[in-house]
Amino acid sequence: MVNPVDPRIATLRPSVGRGAAATYDEGLRSYMLSIYNYMASGVLLTGIVALLVASNEALLSAFFAVNARGGVSPTILGWIAMISPLAIILVMNFGMNRLSESTLKATFFGFAAVMGVSMSVIFLRYTGASIAQTFFISAATYGALSLWGYTTKRDLSAMGRFLIMGLFGILIAMIANIFIQSSSLQLAVNILGVLIFAGLTAYDTQRLRELYYDVQGSAIVGKVAILGALTMYLNFINLFQFLLQFLGDRR
């Protein structure tokens, strides 16, 4: 399971409540499309890298050791691939003002590629058909929730704060379960994970929509779109992985 980290643009605070008129703003439309284009491209790159690593024995053995029972353990390179996304997220968020837009974009795609390495193990644990099925279910769910978050007149800020607290809660539970190894706790984490990232998808869509009005016309609007894509990418990837725990057929 990829660490469900959820970056926030801490220095920029949206003003919620501009209403449905946002739907007709061409600048907003272009901004949101750029977020989804970056996000979709990142997901595609992650999938390509994951499949490439899983299907190439030399690449796979460089990152993961597979034992006779089918168990998978990371090598030193594997640990680097699994830990480095968090470092990249920190660099992107805290280095936003120092990095150029093109550098930030390249860093985002580098992040997506490294995520593909760590996610390659799902092809060893689950059948290809169940991975594809879960992906399309995740995409449909994600799309519907994001559309609702974009069009709803309801302020989702309170829900978002509650979901972020829940995100920290499941992180703690996941770490604890490494030592406890409780199947009941894992089931609870999986259920909460689906619910939390489903809610965050709607909340972050609204948050990013409203954030546009604070940065429109400024030099950082492109950077904000890239960081927004990073957040939406993580929402999708984590929603997909938690759903895979329920819907995936193990090999």
NORSULJO-V757689 format. One line per field, one symbol per residue. ss: DSSP state (H for helix, E for strand, - for the rest). A space follows every 10 residues. Layout:
BEGIN
ss: ???
END
This chain:
BEGIN
ss: ---------- ---------H HHHH-HHHHH HHHHHHHHHH HHHHHHHHHH HHHHH-HHHH HHHEEE---- -EEE-HHHHH HHHHHHHHHH HHHH------ HHHHHHHHHH HHHHHHHHH- -HHHHE-HHH HHHHHHHHHH HHHHHHHHHH H-----HHHH HHHHHHHHHH HHHHHHHHHH --HHHHHHHH HHHHHHHHHH HHHHHHHHHH HHHHH----- HHHHHHHHHH HHHHHHHHHH HHHHHHH--E -
END
